[in-house]
Amino acid sequence: MSGKIRDVIAGSVLRVFVILFVPAVVFVSAAVLESAYAVPPGKILEWECAEGKVVFEGTKHAGKGIKCTQCHLEVFRMRHGVTKMTMKEMDDGAFCGACHNGKTSFSTSAGKHCAKCHVK
């Protein structure tokens, strides 16, 4: 096989790879990333704790202009149940307390706001 023919075939294979494979990888990566979110659009997280069941709706935060990446991956891991939290840690500025500190948003330590997250 001549070098010119080999170069044309190699170039064609590369073009086919770029045209078919690269968009497929981008599509699959986006789908995998979206499925990794702890709270996909329209879903609600609930978990039990001593202070009463906690209900988290990502859409409430998104409606205030907060992006998922502002908390994930640095403040929270992206899988439900992986991060163990206590009110003391939050009151000290960890987890929800990173923003719910009385400056950025209502404080986790202000008793008058408990019912915003905890449902009896």
Secondary structure, DSSP 4 states (H G I P E B T S, - for coil): --HHHHHHHHHHHHHHIIIIIHHHHHHHHHHHHHHH-SS-TT-EEEE--TT-EEEEEHHHHHTTT--GGGTBTTTB-SSTTTS---HHHHHTTSGGGGT-SSSSS--TT-GGGGGGTEE-
